[in-house]
Amino acid sequence: MAQPRSRIHANQIDGLAAAIAETGTLQYPADAMLHHFFRDHREMGQQDRAFVTEGLFAYLRRRRSLQALAQADDPRKLALAVLVRDFHASVRDIEPLISNPEAAWLAAFKARVHEALPPAVAADVPDWLWDRLGAAYGDEQRAAYALAWQSPAPLDLRINPAKIARDDALAELRAGDFDVAPTPFSPLGIRVTGRPPLAKHRLLEDGSVEVQDEGSQLIGYALAPRRGEMVADFCAGAGGKTLLLGALMRGSGRLYAFDVVDKRLANLKPRLARSGLSNVHPQLLTSERDVRVKRLAGKLDRVLVDAPCTGFGTLRRNPDLKWRRTQDDLAELVVKQASILKSAATLVKPGGRLVYATCSVLPDENDVVVDAFLAANPQFREGDVAAEFARARIGLDTGARLRLTPQQHGCDGFFGAILERSE
């Protein structure tokens, strides 16, 4: 996204360089690092913070090719390179803000911008991920994924149908000069153009609207919980899908929000209070084999397993993941996913349903896990996500298993499979 030239100031360049330096070895998630960075730089105003955030994420999305073309690891040079290549600033316009040697270096960098690079470097993904994508999807789809990941993700919202209709939410947002439209597939979704300041908007503050990617919303429709049922979100996290499931249940029945990290459930509490839902019951587990799970064995109508994964479907909004995740991480996650799915399946009663989902695009974490589970558990058979969507009047058919990609569907990459226990 191009940054208006008139808004670039010397302190913003300094701030972006400092943030790039702070990322270092990417030991921590980028959003957490930025939170601490801004806490330590309270003198920065809202406009400067927005500039640094946008610049840092632009750097992280295209870090590998940027460093190769810059032929440098110096944070200030990398910040200047972001301005020229990703914000499309001209060297002449920023020349008053930089030294003569920096201007000369930047002119040389700009001359190299269109140089040919090795495929994985140009695609801005690690070699190992580039190879796995090629093995899974072939050259054309691999290139499509990489290109999609080089751009920012849209901002998606989800209405709370207990508090507002989508048309009313759209009308109120448009009245506030926000550029919004219904999401293409989710009946509850709203897509916002750009990154406007929405955090303090009435609709978000009172729980009428939540931030949630459209792909994440569609997972809830695959589970399709009904009023009065007993349901569990087995890996609830901060509760985005939990709140969606509660809304689809119209606040009735009993909905467990399980997680093994107390902080995540703590983040759910204020969102739950705003939602007005009274059927959600957060439960902290010691592990997927917690005694609370054993007590509910064979009793639940629906179970969602949004399994911990590499998160590679979210690389447009979490670009640091492609530099932080390793092949060893993938191997560990696959084992964990299989264990979680096995434990969660014990909750499902005869005739009940489980949905296994990830925000990954790698078959290792998706089809391989589901196929192995079905082979080992003949009491479960596979359902049809497309048929479930048709019942919900959602015009999307990716086959029996849900397969969402940013390049084709405009949302995060998601996988979902329906597993139904026989009567």
C-alpha positions in Angstrom: 0.0 0.0 0.0 1.5 3.4 -1.0 2.1 5.8 1.8 1.3 9.5 1.0 4.6 11.3 0.5 3.6 14.3 2.5 3.1 12.2 5.6 6.6 10.8 5.7 8.7 12.5 8.4 12.2 11.8 9.7 10.9 10.6 13.0 8.7 8.0 11.2 11.7 6.6 9.4 13.6 6.5 12.7 10.7 4.7 14.3 10.4 2.1 11.5 14.1 1.4 11.6 13.9 0.9 15.4 10.9 -1.4 15.0 12.7 -3.5 12.4 15.7 -3.7 14.7 13.5 -4.7 17.6 12.1 -7.7 15.6 15.6 -9.1 15.5 15.5 -12.9 15.4 11.7 -12.8 15.5 11.6 -14.6 18.8 8.2 -13.1 19.6 5.1 -12.6 17.5 5.2 -9.3 15.6 2.0 -7.9 17.2 3.3 -8.6 20.7 6.6 -7.1 19.9 4.9 -3.9 18.5 2.8 -3.7 21.7 5.9 -3.6 23.8 7.7 -1.3 21.3 4.9 1.3 21.5 4.7 1.0 25.3 8.4 2.0 25.4 7.9 4.8 22.9 4.9 6.6 24.3 6.0 9.8 22.6 4.9 8.4 19.3 1.5 9.8 18.1 -1.3 7.8 16.4 -0.2 8.7 12.9 3.4 7.7 13.6 2.3 4.4 15.2 0.2 3.6 12.1 3.1 4.4 9.8 5.5 2.1 11.8 2.9 -0.7 12.0 2.2 -0.6 8.3 5.9 -0.4 7.5 7.0 -3.2 9.8 4.3 -5.6 8.4 5.3 -4.6 4.8 8.9 -5.5 5.7 7.9 -8.8 7.3 5.7 -9.8 4.3 8.6 -9.3 1.9 11.6 -9.6 4.2 13.6 -12.2 2.3 13.5 -10.4 -1.1 14.0 -7.0 0.6 17.2 -8.2 2.3 18.5 -9.8 -0.8 18.0 -6.7 -2.9 19.2 -4.3 -0.2 22.3 -6.5 0.3 22.2 -5.3 3.9 20.8 -6.2 7.3 21.1 -2.6 8.6 17.6 -1.7 10.0 17.7 1.9 8.7 18.6 0.8 5.2 15.8 -1.8 5.3 13.4 0.9 6.5 14.4 3.1 3.6 14.1 0.2 1.2 10.5 -0.4 2.4 9.7 3.3 1.7 11.0 3.0 -1.9 9.8 -0.4 -2.9 6.6 -1.0 -0.8 5.4 2.5 -0.1 6.5 3.7 -3.6 8.2 6.8 -2.3 10.7 8.4 -4.6 14.3 9.0 -3.6 13.9 12.6 -4.5 11.0 13.1 -2.1 12.7 11.6 0.9 16.2 13.0 0.1 15.8 15.9 2.6 15.3 13.4 5.4 18.4 11.3 4.8 22.1 11.7 4.4 24.0 11.9 1.1 25.5 8.4 1.5 22.0 7.0 2.2 20.6 8.8 -0.8 23.3 7.2 -3.0 22.7 3.8 -1.5 19.0 4.1 -2.0 19.3 5.1 -5.6 21.5 2.0 -6.2 18.9 -0.2 -4.3 16.1 1.2 -6.5 18.0 0.2 -9.6 18.2 -3.4 -8.3 14.5 -3.7 -7.4 13.6 -5.6 -10.6 16.6 -7.9 -10.6 15.9 -11.6 -10.9 16.0 -13.5 -7.6 15.9 -17.3 -6.8 12.2 -18.4 -6.9 11.8 -18.9 -3.1 13.6 -15.6 -2.4 11.4 -13.7 -4.9 8.3 -15.4 -3.4 9.3 -14.4 0.1 9.0 -17.8 1.8 11.6 -20.1 3.3 13.1 -22.8 1.1 11.4 -25.6 3.1 8.0 -24.1 2.8 8.4 -23.3 -0.9 9.3 -27.0 -1.5 6.3 -28.3 0.5 3.9 -26.0 -1.3 5.3 -27.2 -4.6 4.9 -30.8 -3.6 1.4 -30.2 -2.5 0.0 -27.9 -5.1 2.4 -27.6 -8.1 4.1 -24.6 -9.4 1.1 -22.5 -10.4 -0.8 -22.8 -7.1 2.4 -22.4 -5.1 3.1 -19.1 -6.9 -0.5 -18.0 -6.3 -0.2 -18.6 -2.6 3.1 -16.7 -2.4 1.8 -13.7 -4.3 -1.4 -13.5 -2.1 0.8 -13.5 1.0 2.7 -10.5 -0.1 -0.4 -8.2 0.3 -2.2 -7.2 3.5 -5.4 -9.0 4.5 -8.7 -7.2 4.5 -10.5 -6.2 7.8 -13.5 -8.5 8.3 -16.2 -8.0 10.9 -19.0 -10.3 12.1 -22.3 -9.0 13.4 -23.9 -10.4 16.5 -27.4 -11.3 15.2 -28.8 -11.1 18.8 -28.0 -7.4 18.7 -28.1 -6.1 15.2 -29.0 -7.1 11.6 -26.3 -6.9 9.0 -28.1 -4.3 6.9 -28.4 -2.1 9.9 -24.7 -2.5 10.8 -23.8 -1.7 7.2 -26.0 1.4 7.2 -24.5 2.7 10.5 -20.9 2.2 9.4 -21.6 3.8 6.0 -23.2 6.8 7.8 -19.8 7.1 9.6 -18.0 7.3 6.3 -16.6 3.8 6.5 -16.3 1.9 3.2 -18.0 -1.4 3.9 -19.7 -4.2 2.0 -21.2 -7.6 2.8 -18.7 -10.5 2.7 -19.1 -12.7 -0.3 -20.0 -15.9 1.6 -20.7 -15.5 5.3 -24.2 -14.3 6.0 -22.9 -12.4 9.1 -19.8 -10.9 7.6 -18.8 -7.3 6.7 -15.7 -6.4 4.8 -14.0 -3.0 5.5 -11.8 -1.3 3.0 -8.5 0.0 4.4 -7.6 0.2 8.1 -9.9 2.8 9.5 -10.0 3.5 13.3 -12.8 1.2 14.4 -11.8 0.0 17.9 -13.8 2.7 19.7 -16.8 2.5 17.4 -20.1 2.0 19.2 -20.8 -1.3 17.4 -17.6 -2.9 18.6 -17.8 -1.4 22.1 -21.3 -2.8 22.8 -20.7 -6.2 21.2 -22.9 -5.7 18.2 -20.0 -6.4 15.9 -16.8 -8.4 16.4 -13.6 -8.5 14.3 -13.4 -11.9 12.7 -12.1 -13.1 9.3 -14.8 -14.5 7.0 -13.0 -17.8 6.7 -13.2 -18.2 10.5 -16.9 -17.4 10.4 -17.6 -20.1 7.8 -16.1 -22.8 10.1 -19.0 -22.2 12.5 -21.5 -22.8 9.7 -19.8 -26.2 9.0 -20.4 -27.2 12.6 -24.0 -25.8 12.4 -24.9 -26.0 16.1 -28.6 -26.0 16.9 -30.7 -24.4 19.6 -30.7 -26.4 22.9 -27.7 -28.6 22.0 -24.6 -29.3 24.1 -21.6 -28.0 22.2 -17.9 -27.5 22.8 -15.3 -25.3 21.2 -12.3 -27.5 22.2 -9.5 -25.1 21.4 -11.4 -21.8 22.1 -8.5 -19.4 22.4 -9.8 -15.8 22.7 -13.2 -17.1 21.7 -13.9 -15.7 18.3 -15.5 -18.9 17.1 -17.0 -19.5 20.5 -19.0 -16.3 20.2 -20.1 -17.2 16.7 -21.3 -20.7 17.8 -23.2 -19.1 20.7 -24.9 -16.7 18.3 -25.8 -19.6 15.9 -27.3 -21.4 18.9 -29.3 -18.2 19.7 -28.0 -18.2 23.2 -29.7 -21.5 24.1 -28.3 -24.8 25.1 -24.8 -25.2 26.7 -21.6 -24.2 25.0 -18.2 -25.0 26.6 -15.2 -22.9 25.7 -12.2 -25.1 26.5 -8.5 -24.0 26.4 -5.3 -24.9 28.1 -4.1 -21.3 28.4 -5.7 -19.2 31.1 -4.7 -15.9 29.5 -6.7 -16.8 26.3 -9.8 -17.5 28.3 -9.3 -14.3 30.2 -9.3 -12.4 26.9 -12.7 -14.1 26.1 -14.4 -12.7 29.2 -14.9 -9.1 28.2 -16.0 -10.1 24.7 -18.4 -12.6 26.2 -19.8 -9.9 28.5 -20.4 -7.6 25.5 -22.0 -10.3 23.4 -24.9 -10.8 25.8 -24.7 -14.6 25.5 -25.6 -16.5 28.6 -25.0 -20.1 27.4 -21.1 -20.0 27.2 -19.1 -21.7 29.9 -15.3 -21.1 29.7 -13.3 -24.1 31.2 -9.5 -24.1 31.7 -8.1 -27.6 30.9 -4.7 -29.0 32.1 -4.5 -30.9 28.8 -6.7 -32.4 26.2 -7.1 -35.4 28.5 -8.3 -33.3 31.4 -10.9 -34.9 33.8 -13.5 -32.4 32.6 -13.2 -33.9 29.2 -13.6 -37.4 30.6 -16.8 -36.4 32.5 -18.4 -35.3 29.2 -17.4 -38.3 27.2 -20.2 -39.3 24.7 -22.5 -36.5 25.8 -22.0 -33.6 23.3 -24.0 -33.0 20.1 -21.3 -30.9 18.4 -17.6 -30.4 19.0 -15.3 -27.9 17.2 -11.6 -28.6 17.0 -9.9 -25.5 15.7 -6.5 -27.1 16.2 -3.3 -25.3 16.9 -1.3 -25.1 13.7 1.4 -23.3 11.8 -1.1 -20.6 10.9 0.2 -20.4 7.3 -3.3 -19.6 6.1 -3.0 -16.2 7.9 0.3 -15.1 6.5 -1.2 -11.9 5.0 -2.0 -10.7 8.5 0.7 -12.7 10.5 3.7 -12.6 8.1 6.2 -13.2 10.8 4.9 -16.8 11.1 6.7 -17.8 7.9 10.0 -16.7 9.3 9.4 -18.1 12.8 7.9 -21.5 12.0 10.3 -24.4 11.2 9.9 -27.9 9.8 10.5 -29.2 13.4 7.5 -27.0 14.5 5.4 -28.6 11.8 6.3 -32.1 12.9 5.5 -31.4 16.5 2.2 -29.7 15.6 1.0 -32.7 13.5 1.5 -35.0 16.5 -0.4 -32.5 18.8 -3.2 -32.2 16.3 -3.8 -35.9 16.1 -3.8 -36.2 19.9 -6.2 -33.3 20.3 -8.6 -34.7 17.7 -8.5 -38.1 19.3 -9.4 -36.7 22.7 -12.1 -34.3 21.4 -13.8 -37.1 19.5 -14.5 -38.9 22.8 -16.9 -36.1 23.6 -19.2 -36.7 20.6 -22.3 -38.7 21.3 -23.7 -41.2 18.8 -25.3 -39.2 16.0 -23.2 -36.2 16.9 -20.8 -34.1 14.8 -17.2 -33.0 15.1 -15.5 -30.4 12.8 -11.7 -30.5 12.6 -10.4 -27.2 11.3 -7.1 -25.3 10.9 -5.9 -22.0 9.5 -3.2 -23.8 7.7 -2.9 -24.7 4.0 -0.5 -27.6 4.4 -1.9 -31.1 3.8 0.3 -32.4 6.6 -1.9 -30.6 9.1 -5.2 -31.1 7.3 -6.0 -34.1 5.1 -3.3 -36.3 6.5 -4.6 -35.8 10.1 -8.3 -36.4 9.1 -7.5 -39.4 6.9 -5.5 -41.0 9.7 -8.3 -40.4 12.2 -11.0 -41.9 10.0 -8.8 -44.9 9.3 -8.4 -45.5 13.0 -12.0 -44.7 14.1 -14.5 -46.6 12.0 -17.4 -45.3 14.2 -16.9 -41.9 12.5 -17.7 -41.2 8.9 -17.1 -38.0 6.9 -19.8 -35.5 6.3 -20.1 -32.9 3.5 -19.3 -29.3 4.1 -20.7 -28.2 0.8 -24.0 -29.8 1.6 -24.1 -28.1 5.0 -23.4 -24.7 3.3 -26.2 -25.3 0.8 -28.6 -25.9 3.7 -27.4 -22.5 5.1 -27.8 -20.9 1.7 -24.1 -20.1 1.5 -23.0 -20.1 -2.1 -19.7 -21.8 -1.7 -18.7 -25.3 -2.8 -15.1 -26.4 -2.2 -16.0 -30.1 -2.0 -16.8 -32.3 1.0 -13.9 -30.6 2.8 -13.7 -26.9 3.2 -10.6 -25.4 1.5 -10.3 -21.6 1.6 -7.5 -19.7 0.1 -6.7 -16.0 0.1 -6.1 -15.9 -3.7 -9.4 -17.5 -4.5 -11.8 -16.6 -1.8 -10.3 -13.3 -0.4 -10.2 -14.5 3.2 -7.6 -16.3 5.3 -6.7 -19.9 4.3 -8.8 -22.4 6.2 -9.4 -26.1 6.2 -12.4 -27.9 7.6 -13.7 -31.4 7.7 -17.0 -32.8 9.2 -16.7 -36.0 11.1 -19.9 -37.6 12.2 -20.3 -40.4 14.7 -22.6 -43.2 13.7 -25.8 -43.9 15.7 
